[in-house]
C-alpha cells in the first residue's frame, strides 16, 4: 500500500504532463496539415 502513495501521484503527474504537451502542440498548429507533407513529397512543384 505504501507504493500507491508514490505511484498514483506519479501517474497523475505524467498524465497531466502528456495532456499539457498535447494541448500545447494543438494550440501551436502542429496538427494543421496532416495530408500536406504526404502529398508534397510525391509531387514536384518545379516545372
DSSP file (Angstrom, degrees, kcal/mol; ACC not computed):
  #  RESIDUE AA STRUCTURE BP1 BP2  ACC     N-H-->O    O-->H-N    N-H-->O    O-->H-N    TCO  KAPPA ALPHA  PHI   PSI    X-CA   Y-CA   Z-CA
    1    1 A X    >>        0   0    0      0, 0.0     4,-0.7     0, 0.0     3,-0.6   0.000 360.0 360.0 360.0 -28.1    0.0    0.0    0.0
    2    2 A X  T >4  +     0   0    0      1,-0.2     3,-0.7     2,-0.2     4,-0.4   0.832 360.0  60.1 -66.5 -29.4    2.9    2.3    0.6
    3    3 A X  T >> S+     0   0    0      1,-0.2     4,-2.9     2,-0.2     3,-1.0   0.806  94.9  63.4 -69.0 -26.3    3.9    2.1   -3.1
    4    4 A X  H <> S+     0   0    0     -3,-0.6     4,-1.9     1,-0.2     5,-0.4   0.804  92.0  64.7 -66.2 -27.7    0.5    3.5   -4.1
    5    5 A X  H << S+     0   0    0     -4,-0.7    -1,-0.2    -3,-0.7     4,-0.2   0.741 114.8  31.1 -66.6 -21.4    1.3    6.7   -2.3
    6    6 A X  H <> S+     0   0    0     -3,-1.0     4,-1.7    -4,-0.4    -2,-0.2   0.801 119.1  51.0-100.6 -41.1    4.1    7.2   -4.8
    7    7 A X  H  X S+     0   0    0     -4,-2.9     4,-2.5     2,-0.2     5,-0.2   0.871 105.8  53.0 -71.3 -38.0    2.6    5.6   -7.9
    8    8 A X  H  X S+     0   0    0     -4,-1.9     4,-2.4     2,-0.2     5,-0.2   0.957 113.2  41.8 -66.5 -50.6   -0.8    7.3   -8.0
    9    9 A X  H  > S+     0   0    0     -5,-0.4     4,-2.5    -4,-0.2    -1,-0.2   0.878 114.9  53.0 -63.7 -33.5    0.6   10.9   -7.9
   10   10 A X  H  X S+     0   0    0     -4,-1.7     4,-2.4     2,-0.2    -2,-0.2   0.920 110.3  47.0 -65.3 -42.5    3.3    9.9  -10.3
   11   11 A X  H  X S+     0   0    0     -4,-2.5     4,-2.4     2,-0.2    -2,-0.2   0.908 113.4  48.5 -65.5 -42.0    0.8    8.6  -12.8
   12   12 A X  H  X S+     0   0    0     -4,-2.4     4,-2.4     2,-0.2    -2,-0.2   0.903 111.8  49.6 -64.2 -40.9   -1.4   11.6  -12.4
   13   13 A X  H  X S+     0   0    0     -4,-2.5     4,-2.2     2,-0.2    -2,-0.2   0.926 112.6  46.2 -64.1 -45.3    1.6   13.9  -12.9
   14   14 A X  H  X S+     0   0    0     -4,-2.4     4,-2.2     2,-0.2    -2,-0.2   0.881 112.7  51.0 -66.1 -37.8    2.7   12.1  -16.0
   15   15 A X  H  X S+     0   0    0     -4,-2.4     4,-2.2     2,-0.2    -2,-0.2   0.913 111.7  46.4 -64.8 -43.0   -0.8   12.1  -17.4
   16   16 A X  H  X S+     0   0    0     -4,-2.4     4,-2.5     2,-0.2    -2,-0.2   0.861 111.3  52.6 -67.6 -35.3   -1.3   15.8  -16.9
   17   17 A X  H  X S+     0   0    0     -4,-2.2     4,-2.2     2,-0.2    -2,-0.2   0.910 110.2  47.7 -65.4 -42.2    2.1   16.5  -18.4
   18   18 A X  H  X S+     0   0    0     -4,-2.2     4,-2.3     2,-0.2    -2,-0.2   0.900 112.7  49.3 -65.4 -40.7    1.2   14.5  -21.5
   19   19 A X  H  X S+     0   0    0     -4,-2.2     4,-2.6     2,-0.2    -2,-0.2   0.914 111.0  49.3 -64.2 -43.0   -2.2   16.3  -21.7
   20   20 A X  H  X S+     0   0    0     -4,-2.5     4,-2.2     2,-0.2    -2,-0.2   0.892 111.2  49.9 -63.8 -39.8   -0.4   19.7  -21.4
   21   21 A X  H  X S+     0   0    0     -4,-2.2     4,-2.3     2,-0.2    -2,-0.2   0.907 111.6  48.4 -65.5 -41.7    2.1   18.8  -24.1
   22   22 A X  H  X S+     0   0    0     -4,-2.3     4,-2.3     2,-0.2    -2,-0.2   0.921 112.2  48.1 -64.8 -44.1   -0.7   17.7  -26.4
   23   23 A X  H  X S+     0   0    0     -4,-2.6     4,-2.2     2,-0.2    -1,-0.2   0.870 110.7  52.0 -65.8 -35.9   -2.7   20.9  -25.8
   24   24 A X  H  X S+     0   0    0     -4,-2.2     4,-1.6     2,-0.2    -1,-0.2   0.936 111.2  46.9 -63.0 -46.1    0.4   23.0  -26.4
   25   25 A X  H  <>S+     0   0    0     -4,-2.3     5,-2.3     1,-0.2     6,-0.4   0.878 112.1  51.0 -64.2 -37.5    1.0   21.2  -29.7
   26   26 A X  H ><5S+     0   0    0     -4,-2.3     3,-1.0     1,-0.2    -1,-0.2   0.894 110.8  48.2 -65.7 -40.7   -2.6   21.6  -30.7
   27   27 A X  H 3<5S+     0   0    0     -4,-2.2    -1,-0.2     1,-0.2    -2,-0.2   0.770 109.1  53.9 -72.1 -25.9   -2.5   25.4  -29.9
   28   28 A X  T 3<5S-     0   0    0     -4,-1.6    -1,-0.2    -5,-0.1    -2,-0.2   0.219 117.2-107.3 -97.7  15.2    0.7   25.9  -31.9
   29   29 A X  T X 5S+     0   0    0     -3,-1.0     3,-1.0    -5,-0.1     4,-0.3   0.750  70.4 141.8  75.8  25.9   -0.6   24.3  -35.1
   30   30 A X  T 3 <S+     0   0    0     -5,-2.3    -4,-0.2     1,-0.2     3,-0.1   0.718  78.2  40.7 -72.3 -19.0    1.3   21.1  -35.1
   31   31 A X  T 3  S+     0   0    0     -6,-0.4     3,-0.4    -5,-0.2    -1,-0.2   0.062  82.5 107.8-115.7  23.5   -1.7   19.2  -36.5
   32   32 A X  S <  S+     0   0    0     -3,-1.0     2,-0.3     1,-0.2    -1,-0.1   0.879  87.3  23.0 -72.6 -38.8   -3.0   21.7  -39.0
   33   33 A X     >  +     0   0    0     -4,-0.3     4,-0.7    -3,-0.1    -1,-0.2  -0.639  61.1 158.3-133.2  75.0   -2.0   20.0  -42.3
   34   34 A X  T  4 S+     0   0    0     -3,-0.4     4,-0.5    -2,-0.3    -1,-0.1   0.789  80.9  44.5 -71.8 -25.3   -1.5   16.2  -41.9
   35   35 A X  T  > S+     0   0    0      1,-0.1     4,-1.9     2,-0.1     5,-0.2   0.721  97.0  74.9 -88.7 -22.6   -2.0   15.5  -45.6
   36   36 A X  H  > S+     0   0    0      1,-0.2     4,-2.5     2,-0.2     5,-0.2   0.897  95.7  45.8 -61.4 -45.9    0.2   18.3  -47.0
   37   37 A X  H  X S+     0   0    0     -4,-0.7     4,-1.5     1,-0.2    -1,-0.2   0.871 110.9  53.9 -67.3 -36.7    3.5   16.7  -46.2
   38   38 A X  H  4 S+     0   0    0     -4,-0.5     4,-0.4     1,-0.2    -1,-0.2   0.880 115.4  39.5 -66.3 -37.0    2.5   13.3  -47.6
   39   39 A X  H >X S+     0   0    0     -4,-1.9     4,-1.4     1,-0.2     3,-0.8   0.842 109.8  59.8 -80.4 -33.7    1.4   14.9  -50.9
   40   40 A X  H 3< S+     0   0    0     -4,-2.5    -2,-0.2     1,-0.2    -1,-0.2   0.832 101.0  55.1 -63.9 -32.4    4.4   17.3  -51.1
   41   41 A X  T 3< S+     0   0    0     -4,-1.5    -1,-0.2     1,-0.2    -2,-0.2   0.740 109.7  47.3 -74.6 -20.6    6.9   14.5  -51.0
   42   42 A X  T <4 S+     0   0    0     -3,-0.8     2,-0.4    -4,-0.4    -2,-0.2   0.782 107.7  55.5 -90.5 -28.8    5.3   12.8  -54.0
   43   43 A X  S  < S-     0   0    0     -4,-1.4     2,-0.4     2,-0.0    -1,-0.1  -0.863  71.5-136.1-115.1 139.7    4.8   15.8  -56.4
   44   44 A X        -     0   0    0     -2,-0.4    -3,-0.1     1,-0.1    -2,-0.0  -0.748   5.5-162.2 -89.1 136.5    7.4   18.3  -57.8
   45   45 A X        +     0   0    0     -2,-0.4     2,-0.2    -5,-0.1    -1,-0.1   0.677  65.5  93.8 -87.6 -19.9    6.3   21.9  -57.8
   46   46 A X              0   0    0      1,-0.1    -2,-0.1     0, 0.0     0, 0.0  -0.504 360.0 360.0 -77.3 140.3    9.0   22.9  -60.3
   47   47 A X              0   0    0     -2,-0.2    -1,-0.1     0, 0.0    -2,-0.0   0.364 360.0 360.0-120.3 360.0    8.1   22.9  -64.0
